[in-house]
Amino acid sequence: MKYTRFASIVVLFLVVASVAWGASGYDIKEMNSSIVISPEGVYQVDERIAMDFHVPLHGFYRVLPVEYLFEDSQREDVKVRVTKVKASDTFTVMREGSYITIRVGDANRTVVGPQQYGISYNYDIGADPHEEYDEFYYNIVGEDWEVPIGKFTFSITFPFPISADRVSLTRGFWGSTTAQGLRWQLSGDGTVLTGESTRLEPGEAITVRAEMPDGYFTARKDWQAVYRIVFLVLSLVLVALAWYFWHAYGRDKDLIIVPRFEAPDGMSPLDVGYIIDESLDPRDVTSMIFYWADKGCLTIVEEGKKFSFIKGHDPKNASKHEKQIFDAFFASGTNGVVKTADLEGRFFQAYQKLKKTVDSHYRGERALASSRSRNKAALITLFMLVPAIGYALILTGNYLGPVTLVLIAVAIGVSIPLLLITHVMMRSWHIRKAVGKLFWPLVFLFVIVFGWVFLIVTGWIVDSPMDDILFGATLLMVANAPMGFLAIVTKQRSDYGRRRLEEVLGFRDFIEKVEIDELKRMIDSDPNYYYHMLSFAIVLGLEKKWAKKFDSITIEPPNWYVGTHTVWNAMVLSSMLSRCNTALVSSVITSPKASPGSRFGGSSFGGGGFSGGGFGGGGGGAW
């Protein structure tokens, strides 16, 4: 009966072992861990593992804990930095919750039979937290290995001698305080601890604890705390300097606006549109169509919902940029006839070239802003790099690496919208209505808040301390929001620019506010006065107001328009203008279709102790 029972137990054991073997498909024959501890307390780990794959598998993986959250309020949570990861084969590093996984092998290749793998990494738990002593408390084997480890050997090299009576090793399941199955020894000079263990079952750990006198590890400089102070002071100084540049070189003199009933001398609608906001917009270009029509340079033909333009004579006394855009416009068509469809794609490049021509026209003696103020504005823009670099160093100054560069790029990316929104907000501030003067500051505030939240989330993703994240993100936005604003508004108008803008705003003021009685007198002396002013009203965004003023005034149809309207008045013309201008703007901004070769697109990030009670450990297996 005894033999029968014994045989049954053996059979049961073999069946269980067979199932377990079949489930895993591999064995771990031997593992060696070599750890070198730096004077600052960083563990430089090198692990070698011999495996035997019974079925085709891709390779080996190693799981390491990197976050320790303690319920004891007296203990600070620990976030480990794992850096300088290397492996004997292709590898990836992935973060999953409180662990990182180092996966070695190729997803497109499988291997069978004996395999050798090696990984190395730096494991940094930070400065020693104990005030009375320093310690090394580390799980050289963790509890999370999938299969048994046939044999385990290790060596730990300390930076300075330690005392053997302050060293303890434990082996077993979590909580074990025994060292059964372990053999170890400390070298004569007290710096190298070596040892080996018999077969380790899944769930068993080996933990080493060594206690050293306080100050054994070299005190670390908390560079992130230093960077907080340095960049706070630098940012305050730069904000103050940016304000000084604006106050001394960027403030504009008050504009003196006198209404005028004629366009400024020598200025086309394109020039008026450029001067009022110092940029070239599609509307600045399309307004020229109606300007040329009034001058007899083209005829507008409307058929259904489509428009075409028939060339007349060339513009007289035209500037270089006016002649350039006129020639490019009709070069888009055939035999002096251009349809809106002809402009799509073809006219876009001419529009881009025109920007350069207009910019060069308003340089030198015709510069709209003083060069000194522009230089100061550029300098303020460069100032914004300092808080951006500060954000990255405050978050990663103790662990400089590729993530630092990524955070600098993120900080710059968050700062750029501050410049863009300020540019859009301020370029036409002098003609914005009350609603716009309320709306755009709210948009600016939203960009600040959104950028601040984005910086916090980014810092959380890269696992920086929350205190540093909040400080760095707040410093960046509080410094770069005013500097971004000052970089845009520090652009003092030149005498020429101020005089021309006063003329444009005076003309705009007349179109917007002129009384009906005065308009009737002007129409009586010049029946085409409405059409002479029309293109300028368009570029100033006042064409509807201009048409509405003529509701009660009879105007003759223009000789430059051919259509199907049987009834003609200012509102009918305004409707036609809206349709035509919409079609033109759409055509102007349509870029050529990209060829397949011009497209491009965009990893995972690379007094005693007990078993499992230290840092490190984790586990691993095959995949």
Secondary structure, 3 states (H helix, E strand, C coil): CHHHHHHHHHHHHHHHHHHHHHHHCEEEEEEEEEEEECCCCCEEEEEEEEEEEEEEECEEEEEEECEECCCCCCCCCEECEEEEEEECCCEEEEEECCEEEEEEECCCCCEEEEEEEEEEEEEECCCCCCCCEEEEEEEEECCEECCCECCEEEEEECCCCCCHHHEEEEEECCCCCCCCCEEEEECCCCCEEEEEECCECCCCEEEEEEEEECCCCCCCCCHHHHHHHHHHHHHHHHHHHHHHHHHHHHCCCCCCCCCCCCCCCCCCHHHHHHHHHCCCCHHHHHHHHHHHHHCCCEEEEEECCEEEEEECCCCCCCCHHHHHHHHHHHHCCECCEEEHHHHCCHHHHHHHHHHHHHHHHCCHHHCCECHHHHHHHHHHHHHCHHHHHHHHHHHHCCCCCHHHHHHHHHHHHHHHHHHHHHHHHHCCHHHCCHHHHHHHHHHHHHHHHHHHHHHHHHHHHCCCCHHHHHHHHHHHHHHHHHHHHHHHHCCCECHHHHHHHHHHHHHHHHHHHCCHHHHHHHHHHCCCHHHHHHHHHHHCCCHHHHHHCCCCCCCCCCCCEECCCCCCCHHHHHHHHHHHHHHHHHHHCCCCCCCHHHCCCCCCCCCCCCCCCCEECCEEEEC
